Amino acid sequence: MERARFDNLPLEWIRAFEAAARTGSFTAAAQETGVTQSAISQRIDKLEKQLGTHLFLRQARSIALTVEGETWLPHVQTAFESLRQSSEGLFGAARSRLTISASSSIIDLWILPRLARLTEDIGAQLSLRTMVLAAGAAQEDDTIRIRYGAGDWPVAYKVPLYNEMIAPVAAPELLASASDWKELPRIALSGPRPGWNEWSARHGTPTTPLPALRFDTFVSALAAARAGHGVLLASLPLCAGDLAGGKLLRVCEESLSCHQSYWLLASNEAVSRRQWNRLETILKDPVPREGA
């Protein structure tokens, strides 16, 4: 008989409780769920009677969760999120067109080597948009974004593409021209990654010679290093192809780890769960497998 109290609890009662607890108001919960404030109050009353406990402390102009309500709330929210994700995964309609916004470096060095798998597996028309940095640029809910940072964006889906690791690299011909790579010209790169000053402080190498070339995109700086114009403090995951092909060489075994990296980000409006799972699988693959 005790168990019967918890069987067949109407979902609308639990939904009313979750909305009121999250918004802190029966009125706000009513507006969110599209019913009257009276209906929210009645549903929560019935839920409390069924559970045999008070979930809210009702005051003149406000409500507050009881200890029991506060304890139950995270379990309810977890259950709703699991229900939403499973429904999206099983029944969500795939988007017919996906837009990915990323820097030119990520498009050229990370997405293009994986493009064949993307176009084959995603099942949608794919549009790649080069990100242009602009102060106060609004977030686009219908766009999948790849951004550099620590991962603290409030989005439904997010995952780091790789663990950032930084080390100096140079063209083989340039390295052969000097007995010590520290004497070679250096290339600087603007942006959030650690630079030559951080490298020198960590590893005790000289801060000179000062870089004679500075670029604002990694793909341009990498091309300059490939052409033999200097030593570049490079993202090892992004230049993995050049290292594997012998176009660039690491000049030493030391490296710098970085807590920031490129993250794949999307809202529920930008991509279905199935498509997100495929994007994550393909774009997190450290070794591109064209057509696989």
C-alpha positions in Angstrom: 0.0 0.0 0.0 2.9 2.4 0.8 4.3 1.9 -2.7 1.0 2.8 -4.3 1.5 6.4 -3.3 4.4 6.7 -5.7 2.9 4.8 -8.6 1.4 6.7 -11.5 2.2 10.2 -10.3 0.7 12.4 -13.0 3.5 14.1 -15.0 1.7 17.5 -15.0 1.8 17.5 -11.2 5.6 16.9 -11.2 6.0 19.5 -14.0 4.1 22.1 -12.0 6.4 21.4 -9.0 9.6 21.7 -11.0 8.5 24.9 -12.8 7.4 26.5 -9.5 10.6 25.4 -7.7 12.9 26.7 -10.5 11.1 30.0 -11.0 10.2 30.6 -7.3 6.7 31.5 -8.2 3.4 29.8 -8.9 2.5 32.6 -11.3 5.7 32.3 -13.3 5.3 28.5 -13.4 1.8 29.1 -14.8 3.0 31.4 -17.5 5.8 29.0 -18.5 3.5 25.9 -18.7 0.5 27.7 -20.2 -2.0 27.1 -17.5 -3.5 29.3 -14.8 -1.9 30.1 -11.4 -4.8 28.3 -9.8 -4.1 25.1 -11.8 -0.5 25.1 -10.7 -1.5 25.5 -7.1 -4.1 22.7 -7.4 -1.6 20.3 -9.0 1.0 20.9 -6.4 -1.6 20.4 -3.6 -2.5 17.1 -5.1 1.1 16.1 -5.5 1.9 16.9 -1.8 -1.1 14.9 -0.6 -0.1 12.0 -2.8 3.5 12.1 -1.5 2.4 12.8 2.1 4.7 15.8 2.6 4.8 19.5 2.0 7.1 20.6 -0.8 6.6 24.4 -0.4 6.3 26.8 2.4 3.6 29.2 1.3 3.9 32.7 2.5 1.8 35.8 1.8 3.6 36.9 -1.4 6.2 34.2 -2.0 7.0 30.5 -1.8 10.0 28.6 -0.6 11.0 25.0 -0.9 10.8 22.8 2.2 13.8 20.6 3.0 11.9 17.7 1.3 11.2 19.8 -1.8 14.7 21.0 -2.0 16.0 17.5 -1.7 13.7 16.1 -4.4 14.1 18.9 -6.9 17.5 17.9 -8.5 16.2 14.3 -8.9 13.1 15.6 -10.7 15.2 17.9 -12.9 17.6 15.1 -13.8 14.7 12.9 -14.8 13.2 15.6 -17.0 16.5 16.2 -18.7 17.0 12.5 -19.3 13.5 12.3 -20.8 14.2 15.3 -23.0 17.5 13.9 -24.3 16.1 10.4 -24.9 13.1 11.9 -26.8 15.4 14.1 -28.9 17.7 11.2 -29.6 15.0 8.8 -30.6 12.4 11.1 -32.3 14.1 14.4 -32.9 14.0 15.6 -36.5 17.4 15.9 -38.1 18.2 19.4 -39.4 18.4 19.5 -43.1 21.0 22.2 -43.0 23.8 22.7 -40.5 26.0 25.8 -40.2 29.4 25.7 -38.5 31.1 28.9 -37.5 34.8 28.6 -36.8 38.1 30.4 -37.3 39.8 30.1 -40.7 42.6 28.0 -38.9 40.1 25.5 -37.6 38.3 25.2 -40.9 41.5 24.7 -42.9 43.4 22.6 -40.4 40.8 20.6 -38.5 37.5 20.5 -40.4 38.6 20.1 -44.0 40.7 16.9 -43.2 37.4 15.5 -41.8 35.1 16.9 -44.3 34.4 13.7 -46.3 33.2 11.9 -43.2 31.1 15.0 -42.2 29.3 15.3 -45.4 28.7 11.5 -45.6 27.6 10.9 -42.1 25.7 14.0 -41.0 22.9 13.7 -43.5 22.5 17.5 -44.0 23.6 20.3 -46.2 26.7 21.7 -44.5 27.6 25.4 -44.5 31.0 26.6 -43.1 31.2 30.2 -41.9 34.5 31.9 -41.1 34.2 33.5 -37.7 34.9 37.2 -37.6 35.8 38.6 -34.2 33.5 41.4 -33.1 33.0 42.9 -29.8 29.6 42.1 -28.3 28.7 39.8 -31.2 25.4 38.0 -30.5 25.2 34.3 -30.1 23.3 32.6 -32.9 21.2 29.7 -31.6 20.9 28.1 -35.0 24.7 27.9 -35.6 27.1 25.3 -34.4 30.2 27.2 -33.1 33.8 26.3 -32.5 35.4 28.6 -30.1 38.7 28.8 -28.1 38.4 29.0 -24.3 37.9 27.0 -21.1 34.5 25.6 -21.8 32.4 27.9 -19.6 29.7 28.6 -22.2 26.0 28.0 -21.2 24.9 25.8 -24.1 23.1 22.5 -24.3 25.9 20.7 -26.1 29.7 21.3 -25.7 32.8 19.2 -25.9 36.5 20.1 -26.4 38.0 19.0 -29.7 41.4 18.1 -28.2 43.7 18.8 -25.3 45.8 21.7 -26.2 49.6 21.2 -26.3 52.1 23.8 -27.5 55.7 23.4 -28.7 58.1 25.2 -31.0 58.3 23.8 -34.6 60.2 24.8 -37.7 60.9 23.7 -41.3 63.7 21.1 -41.7 65.7 23.4 -43.9 65.7 26.2 -41.4 66.7 23.8 -38.5 69.6 22.5 -40.6 70.9 26.1 -41.0 71.8 26.5 -37.3 73.4 24.5 -34.6 71.0 25.8 -32.0 67.3 26.5 -32.7 67.2 29.2 -30.1 69.3 31.4 -32.4 66.8 31.1 -35.3 64.2 33.8 -36.1 60.9 33.5 -34.3 57.3 33.9 -35.4 54.7 35.4 -33.0 51.0 34.7 -33.0 48.3 37.0 -31.5 45.6 35.4 -29.5 44.8 33.5 -26.3 47.5 30.8 -26.5 50.7 31.1 -24.4 53.4 32.9 -26.3 57.2 33.1 -26.3 57.3 35.0 -23.0 55.4 32.2 -21.3 57.6 29.6 -23.0 60.8 31.3 -21.8 59.5 31.7 -18.3 58.5 28.0 -18.1 61.6 26.5 -19.7 64.3 29.1 -19.0 65.2 29.8 -22.6 66.2 33.3 -23.7 63.5 35.7 -24.7 65.6 36.8 -27.7 65.7 37.0 -30.6 62.4 38.9 -30.6 59.9 37.8 -33.3 60.3 39.7 -36.5 57.0 38.3 -37.9 53.6 38.4 -36.1 50.3 36.9 -37.4 46.7 37.1 -36.2 45.7 33.7 -37.5 47.3 30.4 -36.7 46.9 29.1 -40.3 49.0 32.0 -41.7 51.7 31.7 -39.0 51.9 28.0 -39.8 52.3 28.7 -43.5 55.2 31.1 -42.6 56.9 28.4 -40.5 56.4 25.8 -43.2 58.1 28.2 -45.7 61.1 28.5 -43.4 60.6 32.1 -42.1 61.1 31.2 -38.4 60.3 29.0 -35.4 56.6 29.0 -34.4 55.2 28.2 -31.0 52.5 26.0 -32.4 49.4 24.0 -31.3 50.6 20.4 -31.8 47.1 19.0 -32.6 46.6 21.6 -35.3 50.0 21.0 -37.0 49.9 17.2 -36.6 49.6 16.8 -40.4 52.7 18.9 -41.1 54.6 17.0 -38.4 53.6 13.6 -39.7 54.4 14.6 -43.3 57.9 16.0 -42.3 57.0 19.5 -43.5 57.7 20.7 -39.9 59.8 19.3 -37.1 59.6 19.8 -33.4 62.8 21.6 -32.3 62.9 20.1 -28.8 61.0 17.6 -26.6 59.6 20.2 -24.2 56.0 21.4 -24.5 53.4 23.5 -22.8 50.0 22.3 -21.8 47.2 24.7 -21.8 43.9 24.6 -19.9 42.1 26.2 -22.9 41.3 24.6 -26.2 38.9 24.7 -29.1 35.3 23.6 -28.1 32.5 22.4 -30.2 29.3 24.2 -29.1 25.6 24.0 -30.1 22.1 24.7 -28.8 19.1 22.5 -29.2 18.0 24.7 -32.1 21.2 24.2 -34.0 21.4 20.4 -34.2 19.5 17.3 -33.4 20.9 14.9 -30.8 21.8 12.3 -33.4 23.6 14.8 -35.5 25.5 16.2 -32.5 26.7 12.6 -31.6 28.0 12.2 -35.2 29.7 15.7 -35.1 31.3 14.9 -31.8 32.6 11.5 -33.0 34.1 12.9 -36.2 35.5 16.2 -35.0 37.0 14.7 -31.9 38.8 12.0 -33.9 42.6 13.0 -33.6 43.4 11.1 -36.8 41.2 12.1 -39.8 40.0 9.1 -41.7 38.6 10.4 -45.0 35.6 8.6 -46.2 35.8 6.0 -43.3 
